[in-house]
């Protein structure tokens, strides 16, 4: 790039970075709403909630990157055009490609970054997120107690704690166990803690009593200073860690494990995810081409380019919807995967035809043909 092109690129880069940060934060906030049960139902801290939400950031950035590129290129080139900086470049003999080259360089960087995220960063981050969520959902003991509330998240067990200290000590415990009998066994303890042993989770109760109703209707009360209550009978043993197609690396998508019943029944879904990751970066190039076409693909307008940019953005949305809508079809018919590559490439080809022109058509000057009167005056002057 020459000096002026580096200037164009320097104008594009901060705008693109700012737009990407804004779009990612909005998408991250929306995505995080689905994880709110970690705070309200599973009793996790805000730091855990934030950490899990941030693990989805790479995938979100790859998804919103085409929109960020379109917005950055359209906004920057409109400003350069209105400041006559593009006109000066044309006046110096620049081709349309030379003017657009910084934008396509940014698009190429965005496409490479999106491909790297799709192939490596996304599966690493999503696998870590899946494992954390599995641990949280499997650890029912962390969600069975909430300060000042009777909670019955587990069948056959109701727990009340008057206060929970910072170190996890439970104070003022009341536990109702109906797992083994229709008649509840009531545990009352001044203090208690939840611990994990090799045999499973337990609750260690201190200074309390166990109350049972006998067959004759009398209440049997046995006091204790220390009592260990096993919780493994209440745990859900059917939970199994499962990696979705979005969590897997490319080799396992292209060559599924046919010995696994789920992979064997969902070969199409795995292949569709693989082709989506490989084809999605092409949309970055098409998005920039649409933005360039909206600003530089028509005549100069002093009223602005809002209508043309809106039309081009509608084309981008249509392309994204078509691309996304084809994925279930590709899962059913893997031979149609070529359409995932064809859609952005066709848009790229159709919107960059004018780039091959040396000078844009709208600023070419036709030779002036003098009138008869002007010709007579010029002849008389000579």
N, C-alpha and C positions, 0 to 999 in steps of 0.2 A: 504494500500500500504506500502511496505517496503521502505527502504531508497533509493535503486536504482530505484525503480518504481517512487518514488517521484521526483527523478532526471530526469527521462524520461519525466514525466508530466511537470516539470518545464522548460524543453527544448521545449515542444510542445506549451505551453500556450502563450508565447510572440510571437512566429512565427504566431500562429493562429490569435492573436489580430492584428498584423501588416497587415497580408493578408486581414483580414476582413475590416480594415479601408480603405485599398487601393481599394478593390472591391466595397465597399459601396460608396466611393467618386466618382469612375468612373460611377457607375450606377446612382448615384444621379445627377451627371452632365448631363448624357444623359436624365434622366427623366425631369430635370429642363428645358430643351430646349422646351418642350411642354407648359411651362408656361410663355414663354417670352412675350406673348401678354399682360401680366399684366404690364410689363414695357413700352412697345412701344405703345400699343393700349389703355390700361386702365389708363395710367398715374399714376401707383402705384410706391412707393419708392422701393429702393433696399432692405430695411429691410423687407418690406411686401413680396417681392418676395422670399427672403431667408427663412423667417418664414414658408411660405407655402411649399416650397421645403423640408424643414427639417421635416415637418409632414409626408412625405412619407418615411422617413428613416427606421422606424421599419419594414415596409413591405419589403423594399429592402433588409435589413439585413437578414430577414427570407428566402428570395429567394436565396441569394448568399451564405448562410451558408454552404450548402453541398459542394460547390466548395472550399470555404475557408478551411473546414475540410480536404478535400482530399489533397489540396496543402500543408497544414501544416504538416499532417501526413507523406505524401510521402517525403517531403523535410527533415524533422527531422529524420526519420528512415533511409533514405539513408545516411545521415551524420553520424549517430550513427553506422551504418553498416560499413562504410568506415573507421571509427576510431576504429574498432574492439570492440566497446563497447557491441554490441549485441553478438558477438562471445564469449566474456568473460562470459556473462550471461548464454549462452548455456553450456559453459564449467563448470559452477558451478552447472549444473543440472537443470536449469530453463526449464520449458515447454514453448511452443510457446505462450500459453495463458498468462503466466506471463509476457512475453516480450510485448505482445500486449495490456495487460490490461490498461495501462495508456492512450493509444489511444482510446480505447472503453469507458473509463471513460469520456474523453473529448467529444466523440461523444454523450454519454448519456446526458451530460450537455447541449450540443448544441441542442439536440432534445427537451429537456425540455424547454429550452429558446425559441426555435422556436414555440413550442406548446403554450407557454404563450403569445408570441407576436401575434400568429394567433388568439387566442381566446379573448384576452383582449386589448392589446396595439394597434394592427392594427385597429379594429373598432373605438376605441376612437380617434386615430390620424386622420384617414381618414374622420370620421364624422366632426371633427373640420375643416379639410381642405375643405371639401365640403361646409360647412357653410360659411367659409371665401370667397371662390370663388363665392358662390351665392350672398353674400352681395356686392362683388366687381362688378359682372356683373349686379346686379339689380340697383346699384348706378350709373346710366349712367351719372349723373352730373359730377362725378369725371373724366370721360373720354371724355367729350364733348369739353374740352378746352385744347389747348396746345400752349405754348408761341410761337408767331410769325408765326402761321399757321392757315389757314382757315380749319376748321374741320366740317364735316357733318356726324357724326356717327349716328345721329338720323334723320329719315325721316322728312322733312319739316323744319329743323333747321340747320343753318350754323352759326358758331361762330368763331370770330377772337379776340385774345387778344395780344396786343403788348408786354406786360410784365406781369409776375405773380410774386408777392412778396412772401416772405417766409411765411407770415401769411395768404396766400391764396387770397389776394386782386388782382383783375384783373384790369389792366390798359389799356386804349386805346381800348375799346370794340366796336366791330361792329357785330350786330346780324341780320340775315335775317330769317324771319318767314314766311313760305309759307304753314303752316298747314291748315289754314282755307280758303285760297284763292290762286288762281294762281298768283295773283299780290303780291309780297313780301311786308312785313312790315319791315322797316329797323329801328333798334334801334342803336343809337350811344351814348356812355357814356364814360366819363373820367375814371370812376372807377365802380367796381361792385364786389359783393360777392355772392357765392352760399350758401344758407341756407336750412335747413330741418325743415319743419313745420308739424303739425299733418295732415294737408290736402295734404302734398306732398312737393317735392322740389320746391324752388323758386329762382329767381335771383334778387337781390336787386341792381338796377342801380342808379347811382348818377351823377348829372350834365351832362345831355345829352338831346337828342331829339328823337321823334318818327316821322318817315317820311312815308307817305302813298301817293300813286298815286290815284287821284280821277278819276271819270268816264270821265271827260272832258279832262283828260291828265295832269292836273296841279298837282303839288306836294304840299301836305299838311304837314307842319312841325310844331310840337308842342313840345315846350321845357319843361323840368322838372328838378327839383332838386333832387327828389327821386321818383323812380318808381319800383313797384314790378311786376315782370313778372313770372307768374305761369308756371311751367315746367311739371306738372303732366300729361298734355295732350300728352306729347311726350314720356312718360315712357312706357315701355313694361310691360303691366299688365298680360301677359300670362306666365311669369316666375314662376316656382314652385320648391321649394326645394325637391329634390328627392335623396334618399339614395340608392346607388347601392348595389348589393349583397356583395361586398367587404367591404362596410361600416357598415354592420349589425352585430349584435352579434349572437352567435351560436343558442340560443333558437328561435330567429325569423327566422333563416334559416331552422331549422328542423321542425318548426311549423309555416308555412307562414299564414299570415292573409288572409283568403279566401274571406273576404268581400271587399278586395282591388282588383280592376280589374287587376292591373299589377301583383301582387303576384299570383293571381288565374291563370293567363296565363303563369307564369314563375316559377311554382313550381319546375320543373326539374332543372332550373338554380340555384335556391336557395339551393336545396339539393346537387347539384354538388359542390357548393362553400363550404358547410358544410363539406363534405367528403374530399375535397381538404385540408382544414385546419387541419383536424384530421390525415390524412395520410401523409402529407408532412414531418413532423418530422422524419418519418421512413427513409427517404432518407438520413438523416444525418448519421445514422448507416450504411447504405449500402455504402455511399461514403467512410467512414473510412475503411470498410471491403475491398473495392476495392483497396484502397491505400496500406493496409497491404498485400493484395494478390500480388500486383505488386512488392513490395520490398522483402517480406519474403516468397512468395509462390513459388519461384523457386530456382535454384542453385545460389551460390555466383558468382558474376561477377566483375572482376577488371575493366572492361571497363565501368561499370556503369549500370544503370537500365532505361535509357531513353526510350528505345523501349517498355519495359514492362509497364512503367508508362504511356506512350502515349497511349498504347492499353487500359489500365485500364481507363484512362481519356475519351477515346472514348466510353467505356462502360457506364461511368457516364453520358456523354452527351446524349447517346442513351436512357438511363433510364429516364433522365429528359424530353427529347422530347416525349417519350412514355407516361409518366405520364401527361404532359401538354396536349398532343394530345387527351388523353382519356376523358378529362373534358367535351368537347362538346358532346361526345357520351354518357357519364353518364347523362348529362342534358336531352338528349332525351330518354334514357333508364336507369332510376335510379337503376335497378337491377344489372347493371354492375359496380356499385360502388365498389364492392369487388375487382375488378382489381386494383383500386388505392392503395389498401393495399397489394395486392398480388405481384405487381411488385417489390417494394423495399424489401419485405420479401424473395422472391425467390432469388434475387441477394445476400442478406445477407446470406442466407443458403448456396448458392453455393460457396461463397467465404470464408466461415469460417469453412469448413469441416476440413481443415488441422490444425485448432487451437486445435482440440481435441487430436492431437498427443502429446505424452509426450516430444519427441525431434524431431525436423524437420528431414524429411527423408534425406535431402541433406547433413546433417553432421553426420548421423549414420555411424559407422565403422563396417564393416564386419570382422569376425574373419579371421586371416591370416592362410592359410594352407601351411606349409613348404614343400619345394620340397624334393625329395628323397635324393639329395646330402646334403641339409641342415639337414635333419633328421639323416643321417649317421654321420655328424660331431657332432651334438648334442649328439648322442649315444656314440661316441668315447670319447667326453669330459667327460661324466659321468663315 
